[in-house]
Amino acid sequence: MKSFPELRPRWPDAVVAAAVVLLAAACAWLIWRGTEQGGALEAVVSVDGTETFTTPLTGLTRVERTVQANGYTLKIILTDKEVWVEESDCPTQDCVHTGHISRSGQSIVCLPARVTVRLVGGTGEPDVDAVIG
């Protein structure tokens, strides 16, 4: 078989490969570090798009809140670190299966009851997801 010496990797190829790996690692770090903004987290519960109540999570040990909406009842548990829906009588149970949320920007949604539980940062949440250009 014929050998093509011009197709063998050389040192500039290694520099380009290392730059690509470093760029990928930097992008992964930016994505995985989360959207936390300094300050305390707050849980915002909305029914049919209307904010029902807001609770700061700082200093909470375990608070149970019951939300009744559109013929369904949800039992929401709030602690100083996380929030979750413990019980719901909705048919799909997606809100219960979502699990615990603990970072700003995460949310739990119960579509049959039209209830949304979301976490926001205490120092102001940005109004936009991204700016391009």
Salt bridges, closest charged atoms under 4 A:
ASP48 OD1 - ARG114 NH1 3.29
GLU64 OE2 - ARG62 NH2 3.73
GLU64 OE1 - LYS75 NZ 3.66
GLU82 OE2 - HIS100 ND1 3.01
GLU86 OE2 - ARG62 NH2 3.21
GLU86 OE1 - LYS75 NZ 3.23
